[in-house]
Amino acid sequence: MSRVLNRLSERGHEIASHGWSHTPPLKLSPAHFAAETALCRKAHSDFISSPLEGYRAALFSLDRPRLDQVVESGFLYDSSSSTRGRKALQIDLSQYQPMRDKVFRQGDFFEFQVGAPGYTSYFINGGGGTRILPWILTKPLLKHSFKTMDFYNFFVHPLDLSTDDLPLPQGLSWLSRRRILYGRATMMSRLQIILQELQAANFEFVTLGQLRRELLAPNQIAV
């Protein structure tokens, strides 16, 4: 596993942290959250030669005190806040400097918001939203949005792209199982269409770590 991960890193992929237990941090005490964050950092240093820079909370579950913990633990950027959906997804970013649309900075630490279009609290820029919501509705909305957006923060989970049988926890409701498994057969084709549309709209593809370093470069002006 270490060899595979380091090979991916050498090819330009950025390996960041999505938490230890996938328990939403807002359900953890500050001490428990700090312990899980420390476990993530140790596992990364044990197996991967590249530094651990980024964090994204499970289910976008993060508030300002826990964001401060992420900063204090040594991460260089986070992408757990959102401009839409449930209030719990929206982090107080006061005292952060806006650098560009949905990008904020405090010192050398950056927050990259997820703020692409969606219906109600569902995103259509990755994950379950892209996989589950009707494509006949979401595809036109994405294509229209790409004409006006200048920052598109896409995310996808391994389970979204896997068509294998997945071991699921005991006790899940039928609805929860359906939500986890539905739409995986078409997710890859949807992802390919999104990438093609982004290319057609002249988007430049970068990792969040790369974007952070670009914005830290001299003479960058906040907008």
C-alpha positions as CSV (number, residue, x, y, z in Angstrom):
1,M,0.0,0.0,0.0
2,S,2.8,2.4,0.8
3,R,4.4,1.8,-2.6
4,V,1.1,2.5,-4.4
5,L,0.4,5.7,-2.4
6,N,3.9,7.0,-3.0
7,R,3.7,6.2,-6.7
8,L,0.5,8.2,-6.9
9,S,2.2,11.1,-5.1
10,E,5.1,11.0,-7.5
11,R,2.7,11.3,-10.4
12,G,1.3,14.5,-9.1
13,H,-1.6,13.4,-7.0
14,E,-2.1,15.0,-3.7
15,I,-2.9,12.8,-0.7
16,A,-4.7,14.6,2.1
17,S,-6.8,13.6,5.1
18,H,-10.5,12.8,5.3
19,G,-10.4,11.9,9.0
20,W,-9.7,8.7,10.9
21,S,-13.1,7.0,11.6
22,H,-15.3,9.0,9.2
23,T,-17.2,10.1,12.2
24,P,-18.4,13.7,11.7
25,P,-16.1,15.9,13.8
26,L,-19.1,17.8,15.3
27,K,-20.1,14.5,16.9
28,L,-16.6,14.2,18.5
29,S,-15.4,16.1,21.6
30,P,-12.5,18.5,20.9
31,A,-10.1,16.0,22.6
32,H,-11.4,13.1,20.6
33,F,-11.1,15.1,17.4
34,A,-7.5,16.1,18.2
35,A,-6.7,12.4,18.9
36,E,-8.1,11.3,15.5
37,T,-6.3,14.1,13.7
38,A,-3.0,13.0,15.3
39,L,-3.7,9.4,14.2
40,C,-4.1,10.7,10.6
41,R,-0.9,12.6,10.7
42,K,1.1,9.7,12.1
43,A,-0.4,7.2,9.6
44,H,0.5,9.6,6.7
45,S,4.1,10.0,7.9
46,D,4.4,6.3,8.4
47,F,3.4,5.4,4.8
48,I,3.7,8.4,2.6
49,S,6.9,10.4,1.9
50,S,5.1,13.6,0.8
51,P,3.9,16.0,3.5
52,L,0.3,16.0,4.7
53,E,-1.1,19.5,3.9
54,G,-4.9,19.2,3.5
55,Y,-8.0,18.2,5.4
56,R,-11.7,17.7,4.7
57,A,-14.1,16.7,7.4
58,A,-16.4,13.8,7.0
59,L,-19.8,15.0,5.8
60,F,-18.4,18.6,5.8
61,S,-19.0,18.5,9.6
62,L,-16.8,21.2,11.0
63,D,-17.2,24.5,13.0
64,R,-14.8,27.3,13.7
65,P,-13.4,25.8,16.9
66,R,-12.6,22.6,15.1
67,L,-11.2,24.5,12.1
68,D,-8.9,26.2,14.6
69,Q,-7.8,22.8,15.8
70,V,-7.1,21.8,12.2
71,V,-4.9,24.8,11.8
72,E,-3.1,24.2,15.2
73,S,-2.4,20.6,14.3
74,G,-0.2,21.7,11.3
75,F,-2.5,21.4,8.3
76,L,-2.0,24.1,5.6
77,Y,-5.5,24.1,4.1
78,D,-9.0,22.8,4.7
79,S,-12.0,22.3,2.4
80,S,-14.8,21.5,4.8
81,S,-17.0,24.6,4.5
82,S,-19.9,25.3,2.2
83,T,-21.9,28.2,0.9
84,R,-25.1,26.2,0.7
85,G,-27.1,23.5,2.6
86,R,-27.4,23.0,6.3
87,K,-26.1,25.6,8.7
88,A,-23.8,23.0,10.1
89,L,-21.9,23.0,6.8
90,Q,-21.2,26.7,7.1
91,I,-18.1,27.7,9.1
92,D,-17.6,31.2,10.6
93,L,-14.7,32.6,8.5
94,S,-14.6,36.0,10.1
95,Q,-11.0,37.2,10.3
96,Y,-10.2,35.2,7.2
97,Q,-9.2,37.3,4.1
98,P,-11.1,36.6,0.9
99,M,-8.6,35.8,-1.9
100,R,-11.0,35.0,-4.6
101,D,-14.5,33.4,-4.9
102,K,-14.8,30.8,-2.2
103,V,-11.2,31.0,-1.2
104,F,-10.1,32.5,2.1
105,R,-6.8,32.9,3.9
106,Q,-5.6,33.5,7.4
107,G,-1.8,33.8,7.5
108,D,-0.5,30.9,5.5
109,F,-3.6,28.7,6.1
110,F,-6.3,28.5,3.4
111,E,-10.0,27.5,3.4
112,F,-11.4,26.4,0.1
113,Q,-15.2,26.4,0.2
114,V,-17.5,24.1,-1.7
115,G,-20.1,26.3,-3.3
116,A,-21.1,24.8,-6.6
117,P,-24.8,24.8,-7.6
118,G,-27.2,22.2,-6.2
119,Y,-30.7,21.4,-5.1
120,T,-31.6,22.1,-1.5
121,S,-28.6,20.8,0.5
122,Y,-27.4,18.4,-2.1
123,F,-24.3,19.3,-4.1
124,I,-24.0,18.4,-7.8
125,N,-20.2,18.9,-7.9
126,G,-19.3,15.5,-6.6
127,G,-20.0,12.7,-4.2
128,G,-23.6,11.5,-3.6
129,G,-25.2,14.5,-5.1
130,T,-23.7,13.9,-8.6
131,R,-24.3,10.2,-8.2
132,I,-27.9,10.2,-6.9
133,L,-29.7,13.2,-8.3
134,P,-31.4,12.9,-11.8
135,W,-28.8,13.6,-14.5
136,I,-31.4,15.1,-16.8
137,L,-31.7,17.9,-14.2
138,T,-28.1,18.3,-13.0
139,K,-26.2,18.1,-16.2
140,P,-27.8,21.3,-17.7
141,L,-27.3,23.2,-14.4
142,L,-23.7,22.3,-14.3
143,K,-23.1,23.3,-17.9
144,H,-24.7,26.6,-17.3
145,S,-22.8,27.2,-14.1
146,F,-19.4,26.5,-15.8
147,K,-19.9,29.6,-17.9
148,T,-20.0,31.9,-14.9
149,M,-17.9,30.2,-12.3
150,D,-14.1,30.7,-11.9
151,F,-13.5,28.2,-9.2
152,Y,-15.0,24.7,-9.2
153,N,-14.2,22.5,-6.2
154,F,-15.0,18.9,-7.2
155,F,-14.9,15.9,-4.8
156,V,-15.6,12.2,-5.3
157,H,-15.4,9.2,-2.9
158,P,-14.0,5.8,-3.8
159,L,-17.4,4.2,-3.2
160,D,-18.9,6.5,-5.8
161,L,-16.8,5.0,-8.6
162,S,-16.7,1.4,-7.4
163,T,-19.1,-1.2,-8.7
164,D,-17.9,-3.9,-6.4
165,D,-20.0,-5.3,-3.5
166,L,-19.3,-3.2,-0.5
167,P,-19.2,-4.3,3.1
168,L,-21.7,-2.0,4.9
169,P,-22.2,-1.6,8.6
170,Q,-24.8,-3.6,10.3
171,G,-28.1,-2.0,11.2
172,L,-28.3,0.4,8.2
173,S,-31.8,1.3,7.1
174,W,-33.0,0.4,3.6
175,L,-32.9,4.1,2.7
176,S,-29.3,4.6,4.0
177,R,-28.2,1.5,2.0
178,R,-29.9,2.8,-1.1
179,R,-28.3,6.2,-0.7
180,I,-24.8,4.7,-0.4
181,L,-25.1,2.3,-3.3
182,Y,-27.4,4.0,-5.8
183,G,-26.0,5.4,-9.0
184,R,-22.5,3.9,-8.9
185,A,-22.9,2.2,-12.3
186,T,-23.3,5.6,-14.1
187,M,-21.0,7.7,-11.9
188,M,-17.9,7.2,-14.0
189,S,-19.6,8.3,-17.2
190,R,-21.0,11.4,-15.3
191,L,-17.6,12.2,-14.1
192,Q,-16.1,12.0,-17.6
193,I,-18.8,14.4,-18.9
194,I,-18.1,16.9,-16.1
195,L,-14.4,16.8,-17.0
196,Q,-15.1,17.3,-20.6
197,E,-17.4,20.3,-19.9
198,L,-14.7,21.8,-17.6
199,Q,-12.2,21.5,-20.4
200,A,-14.6,23.0,-22.9
201,A,-15.0,26.0,-20.5
202,N,-11.2,26.4,-20.3
203,F,-10.8,25.5,-16.6
204,E,-7.3,24.8,-15.4
205,F,-7.0,21.6,-13.3
206,V,-5.0,22.0,-10.1
207,T,-4.9,20.4,-6.7
208,L,-5.9,22.5,-3.7
209,G,-2.3,22.4,-2.6
210,Q,-1.1,23.8,-5.9
211,L,-3.7,26.5,-5.8
212,R,-2.6,27.4,-2.3
213,R,1.0,27.8,-3.3
214,E,0.0,29.9,-6.4
215,L,-2.0,32.3,-4.2
216,L,0.9,32.5,-1.7
217,A,3.2,33.6,-4.5
218,P,4.5,37.2,-4.4
219,N,2.2,40.0,-5.9
220,Q,-1.0,38.0,-5.5
221,I,-3.9,40.5,-5.0
222,A,-7.0,39.6,-3.1
223,V,-10.3,39.9,-5.1
